Amino acid sequence: MLYFSPWKTVLIWLAVLAGILFALPNLFSNTALQSFPSFLPQSKLALGLDLQGGVHLQLKLDRKELVEARLESVRDEVRRLLRAEGIGYTGLSGRGQNVTVRIRDTGDVAQAREILDPLTEPVAAGLLGGGIVREIVITEPEPSLFHVEITDDGLDYRMAQAVAQTVEVIRGRVDELGTTEPVIQRQGTDRVLVQVPGLDDPERLKELIGTTARLTFQMVDVSTPVEDALNGRPPAGTEVMFSTDDPPVPYLLETREIVTGENLEDAQAAFDQRTNEPIVSFRFDGTGAQRFGRATQENVGRPFAIVLDNQVISAPVIREPILGGSGQISGNFTVEGANDLAILLRAGALPLTPTFVEERTVGPSLGADSIAAGEIAGIIGSILVVAFMFLAYGFLGFIANIALIVNVILVIAVLSGLGATLTLPGIAGIVLTVGMAVDSNVLIFERIREERAGGRSVIQAIDTGFQRALTTIIDANVTTLIAAVILFYLGSGPIRGFAVTLAIGIVTTVFTAFVLTRWMIAFWVRRQKPKELPKAPITLVPSGTAIRFMWLRRMTFTASALVVLVSMALFATVNMNLGIDFKGGSLIEVQSKEAVADTGDIRSRLSSLNLGDVQVQGFGSDRDVLIRVESQGAGENAEQTVITKVRGELESDYEFRRVEVVGPTVSGELAQAGTIAVLAALLAILVYIWLRFEWQFAIGAIVATTHDVLLTIGMFVVTGLEFNLSSIAAILTIVGYSLNDTVVVYDRVRENLRRYKKMALPDLLDLSMNQTLPRTILTSLTTLLALLALFFFGGEVLRSFVAAMIFGVVVGTYSSVFIAAPLLILFKLRPGALDRDDSEKAATARTQAVDLDAG
């Protein structure tokens, strides 16, 4: 296996060169990249909102509003069709998804059935519905009575249409802002996701995309005083609307719409030449110009109203016919307000009023701090890992470090090539990959040492070490990859970024550890022809170590069982510090514009806003404050009101660095998705280990991993750390790491079962534990070094996530030795092995195996 043909060598280094070329653009500015030759890769990693600042919004369209609008539309259509044919009817009403109408004359029933029948014609849903959809079904429960029912399939089709139209309208509005690379996409059946990097004015964006912007032109009814309409009932065909003035002015308007915003061809912000005030000039298309011209020609001297979202913007009097198809809207606009209204009118109206169910805003200053913190943590973590590998393996550690550097380059190259977005959890994934990538090299090097201690030559030891480590490397990394894949499909936002980074890191780790490292060692062997393996400056686990782990199993089982029971009891009785991801509410990070933030003053100022439970605490430096406001429990829009009130109270003295708002709908979905993610990961890994090993191994691995998950949850309860969406990612990564460690141990147990067929199972497990102990300690220490760098230098946002990871690594290492392995005895892995009376033979076999291991 140490021979590499020339073409294999070329392919290996071409892959490394390609990785360097795809990663290189990240070192240059966009301006510098323009001077690069066109054949070179120029795509860079896109920075997530948490690194460069920006706004993440999730909007929900209300199905109930769609039903009401569709019901009114169908009712009006039924009325129009019957009136057009002069058919008398009574009792026309709508309720739920049904419109009911009774035909007065039984002789007209057949004709009514005929003219209403076109409503039931199916529509081709195309890509939106995937086939033919029947929107309307008409039944006659009794003579002369028609039930016109709107079907669920029809509503699903209309909702799909509404979501698609909303995406396009919002895209048109956001593009007008001139922001770079916004993301506007459909999410689920009734949601739209909007991400705008680099935007520092979330309130303007919310107002811009949350406004329905339905523009109508309607005549003002001057035949009846508006006060009479307010005190009584408006005359038929009229309605009362209020202006945008303060205080609002009521107007009595005809419900008939002269023309709507759908007939607008263009709208631009401008200035009135007489008053120099900001206005919005507009121009109708041909149909709109004709309708507007005819209406103004017939109503000279009467006022007409320009209505936006059921509010009167202005109500000028028609002095003369407006036949040119253009006009202007005035209404005490600011320059920005006029520009925003023009954007809204150009992009068109939204089909339904959206509700903001989730908001995550990161200010540019916090984004810059996050980038700096991530870079520092990455550099420190890498230096610690590189130094530790050299101390543990000497020259072989130097080779492993080259492989690690190439590994990171390949991860960045793949992310850049895919056009992926790098988030703060993504940086954590890269740093964690650096720590976990050491595991494969450690497995190989420890195997090589064992084979050399067993009497093989250096070349034979290296060759056999790589061969025997391959299966363990694949098994160990596949379990982590399963967790990453499930995290990607069930996670959202930055968590998916973490999963992508981790998954790519696993694949590149296998390549660099088993292909690149093997090539470099083969090259060294051919050049140097060594007689002995390189010596390491330090030895963490002396050769010949024979710790009796299984002798301790009763104590460790008892202790672990007690701790797990305590964790479950605490979880059931003590309220976990759930973040807003799971219980809804608002989280706001502010930074004082002065020297020091006054938390007491903030608390007293916010307590007067009647927001319920408000928590104010220091966060990081003495200028930073974290504010948590409980869920308002009054619908999705109530959470947005919280942010508006807090901004109004604190914006003059504090910079808003981060805002997260999660409504009750999203929080419930996130909690459910997180639970499903953990259970799905455990189930998938259970099946994999069952197929690769025996059922005892699969059950043992799941029990040990469940032990780790329960203890980690107990840690969150005891420490009071916030449990949020990132914590689910931490738990799933712990699942992968713990199983990685357990699979390595189990792989050695399986190998020794074949080698020592008559050795007592406890003795065999002790032997396996001692043989894998150097790898267990080295991998845990390198991973902890990377995580500690993140904990101390990665910033406050990641601290709870990394703390859970550190705890998980320690507990996972413990469980793979003291829980997973002893469970094989409990499950009677090899029946009869414990009942042998020949203890002397067992002791002799153990002594021989230890002596062989010690060389």
Number of C-alpha atoms within 10 A of each C-alpha: 12 18 13 13 8 8 8 13 14 12 11 15 12 12 13 18 14 16 22 16 17 22 25 19 21 18 10 11 10 13 8 10 18 10 8 12 9 9 6 12 18 20 19 25 20 18 19 24 26 29 25 22 25 24 27 23 22 22 23 23 22 15 15 10 12 19 19 15 14 17 22 16 12 21 19 12 14 21 15 12 14 17 12 10 11 11 17 13 18 11 12 15 13 18 12 11 18 20 21 20 20 20 20 15 11 13 11 16 17 10 14 22 15 10 14 16 13 10 16 16 13 15 14 14 17 11 8 15 17 10 11 15 21 19 20 22 17 18 12 13 9 9 10 19 19 22 18 24 22 22 16 15 15 22 20 19 22 20 22 20 16 18 26 17 17 28 19 17 20 24 18 17 21 24 15 16 14 9 12 12 12 19 13 19 19 17 14 11 12 18 21 22 17 24 22 24 25 23 22 19 12 20 12 14 20 16 11 20 22 17 19 20 24 19 25 21 21 22 23 22 21 13 8 11 12 19 13 12 17 14 8 9 11 18 14 8 10 17 19 20 18 16 21 18 14 6 8 12 12 18 23 25 25 21 15 13 13 18 20 19 21 17 18 22 17 17 23 18 20 19 16 14 9 6 7 9 16 22 25 24 19 20 18 23 14 13 13 21 21 16 17 22 18 15 20 22 16 12 16 15 14 16 19 24 23 21 25 23 14 16 21 26 20 19 21 15 16 17 13 12 16 18 16 12 19 19 13 15 23 18 17 15 15 12 15 12 17 24 20 22 22 24 23 26 23 22 23 24 23 22 20 22 19 22 18 22 25 26 22 21 27 27 26 22 16 20 23 15 16 23 20 16 19 26 16 18 25 24 15 19 25 23 15 17 22 22 15 19 25 19 18 18 22 19 17 22 23 16 21 29 23 15 26 26 14 20 29 22 21 28 25 26 26 20 23 24 17 12 13 18 19 24 27 26 25 23 22 24 24 23 29 26 26 26 25 24 27 26 27 24 31 24 25 26 22 19 24 26 19 22 23 22 18 15 12 15 16 20 20 15 22 26 19 20 21 24 16 16 22 17 12 21 24 15 19 24 26 21 25 24 24 21 29 28 17 20 28 21 11 18 23 15 13 22 25 22 25 27 27 24 29 28 25 21 27 22 16 23 30 19 18 26 27 20 16 23 22 25 20 17 16 20 15 13 16 13 9 9 12 13 10 10 18 12 13 15 11 12 12 10 13 9 18 15 17 18 13 15 19 23 13 12 19 12 12 18 16 11 12 18 13 12 16 21 15 15 21 17 12 17 18 11 10 11 10 19 16 17 21 25 25 22 21 27 26 27 23 22 24 25 22 19 14 10 9 13 20 17 19 10 11 19 15 12 13 21 14 9 12 10 18 13 12 16 16 20 16 16 16 12 11 14 18 21 24 19 21 18 23 18 23 21 13 10 14 23 15 17 27 22 13 21 19 11 15 18 16 10 15 16 14 10 13 20 17 22 21 23 21 22 28 29 29 24 16 21 22 15 12 22 17 12 18 23 12 14 23 22 14 17 21 24 12 15 23 21 14 16 24 16 11 13 15 12 16 18 26 21 19 24 31 21 17 25 26 19 20 28 23 18 22 23 20 22 19 21 23 15 10 14 19 17 21 21 24 24 25 23 28 23 24 27 27 27 28 26 26 30 33 28 28 28 25 24 26 29 22 18 24 16 12 16 19 9 11 14 12 15 22 23 25 20 20 25 27 21 26 22 26 24 24 21 19 20 25 23 13 20 25 22 17 26 25 23 23 28 25 20 22 30 21 15 20 26 19 16 15 20 16 20 25 24 19 24 28 22 16 24 24 16 20 30 22 19 27 27 26 22 24 28 27 25 20 21 19 10 14 13 17 14 10 11 16 16 9 12 9 9 13 9 14 18 14 12 18 20 15 12 16 18 16 15 21 16 15
